[in-house]
């Protein structure tokens, strides 16, 4: 009995030894059910990939090149599947476990984590922002670089924050109207019209590409305000360099020349410039206060002056400083300013008849700054487009002054460039 027992023991010992030997030749699998950061960091690359298990289907695959990939083994509808969970150390142990918990919850709810990820990826690819950027890229072949940048900027400021992350096929007509009504409420009707057209372009592109079946922007112009077109000739922003060069080089009286530059730098009306008096200016604070009796809306208007405008006024002062009028008439400087047509006729002589008026400087500045993404409230205030509510208008006479100071200095710098 003793001898048989020894033989049996020897046989068992040999068998166990053989099994252990075979196991050692297989890819490594951690015996512990839980990993720790120390074990992960110390895991060295070998000739073949091997796994470090964390339990519940999560394991770290250590590759021969040293890369460590998180993987999740699971079964769905009797099929074995593997899902990538990221790369260590970008995805740490705690994050990997969180991802596993989310995946296992999907399984508990009867959903395949792999299919859910594909849906999310599709959503990301076809959200409004992603489709809009593809549309802009396609159109940029025909657009100028400056226009392409302006289109993207207006969408980034006014549209993307509200619906950019939504799948383009899930956006309703009412959602688009709600977003555009925000722009309409600011009174920026030119920008509203442009944004509606650009959103329409994005949805038309999505429809052509088979991403959506219908365009929710179609017909919404019926419920949105439209800009009122006025017959004031104004060049396009792209023609601005031509105008500036002409203003710099064309021969004209100093008073007329400065008047044109002030119209360009400040956006004020012809008569507001013509009848400006030296007493209205505080050059230290760089402010021009136009009294209510000279304003169209009969309210005092404060105009911030960029550095360039202050310099022009100071250069003009030795010429007209003896007169109450900044832009004094050369014939009767003590009694009247220069002619109301002096600046307009100067534009004619420079070759801009039918293309540009002095009032056109206001339209040019407003259009350009709106397209650059400036808040339309600041622009409207600079243009002295006052609130018709008397109390509110009086209270807001200096509203947005600090913002307008920055905006108008930017504008003057932009002109110089």
SULLINZI-V765073 format. One record per pair of residues at least 12 apart in sequence whose ideal C-beta (glycine too) atoms are under 6 Angstrom apart, sorted by sequence separation. I is the first residue (numbers start at 1). J is the second residue. D is the distance in Angstrom with one decimal. If there is no record, write none. Layout:
# SULLINZI-V765073
i;j;d
I;J;D
I;J;D
This chain:
# SULLINZI-V765073
i;j;d
49;61;5.7
50;62;5.5
59;71;5.6
203;215;4.4
325;337;4.5
72;85;5.5
247;260;5.8
289;302;5.4
366;379;5.4
49;63;5.2
58;72;5.7
85;99;4.9
203;217;5.2
259;273;5.6
344;358;5.7
57;72;5.2
70;85;3.7
136;151;6.0
287;302;5.9
288;303;4.2
343;358;4.9
57;73;4.5
70;86;5.2
136;152;5.6
35;52;5.8
57;74;5.1
162;179;4.7
200;217;4.3
288;305;5.7
69;87;5.6
199;217;5.1
272;290;5.7
381;399;5.9
35;54;4.4
43;62;5.1
45;64;5.4
275;294;5.7
286;305;4.5
381;400;5.2
68;88;4.2
45;66;4.4
70;91;5.8
362;383;5.8
28;50;4.0
29;51;5.4
30;52;4.7
33;55;4.1
378;400;4.9
382;404;5.3
27;50;4.5
30;53;5.1
132;155;5.8
29;53;5.6
286;310;5.6
158;183;5.7
378;403;4.9
70;96;4.6
378;404;5.4
283;310;5.6
72;100;5.9
378;407;5.4
83;113;5.5
72;103;5.8
83;114;5.5
129;160;5.1
81;114;6.0
374;407;5.7
193;227;5.8
128;163;5.0
129;164;3.7
76;112;4.8
128;164;5.5
189;225;5.5
131;168;5.0
158;195;5.7
190;227;5.0
266;303;5.5
127;165;5.4
128;166;5.7
168;206;5.2
189;227;3.9
127;166;6.0
127;167;5.6
128;168;4.9
176;216;5.5
126;167;5.8
176;217;5.7
184;225;5.5
265;306;5.9
58;100;4.7
126;168;5.6
169;212;4.8
173;216;4.2
177;220;5.6
123;167;5.0
168;212;6.0
172;216;5.8
265;309;4.5
171;216;5.9
262;309;6.0
277;324;5.0
278;326;5.8
276;326;4.4
261;312;5.6
274;327;5.9
258;312;5.0
37;93;5.9
258;316;4.9
275;337;5.7
274;337;4.5
254;319;5.8
135;202;4.9
259;327;5.3
132;202;4.6
135;205;4.3
131;202;6.0
255;327;5.1
131;206;5.1
255;338;5.4
260;343;5.3
301;384;4.7
259;343;5.1
126;211;5.4
256;342;4.8
299;386;5.7
270;358;5.1
297;386;4.4
256;346;5.2
252;346;5.1
299;393;5.7
263;358;5.4
267;362;4.8
302;398;5.1
264;361;5.1
300;397;5.4
263;361;4.6
267;365;4.7
250;350;4.9
304;404;5.1
304;405;4.3
306;408;5.1
306;409;4.6
246;350;4.2
304;408;5.2
308;412;4.5
306;412;3.5
267;382;5.6
267;383;5.6
235;355;5.7
235;356;5.1
233;355;5.8
233;356;5.7
233;357;5.0
232;357;5.6
234;360;3.3
232;359;4.6
233;360;5.5
232;360;5.5
234;363;4.2
234;364;5.1
232;363;5.8
237;368;4.7
265;412;5.3
191;370;5.1
188;376;3.5
186;376;4.8
157;373;4.9
153;373;5.0
150;371;4.7
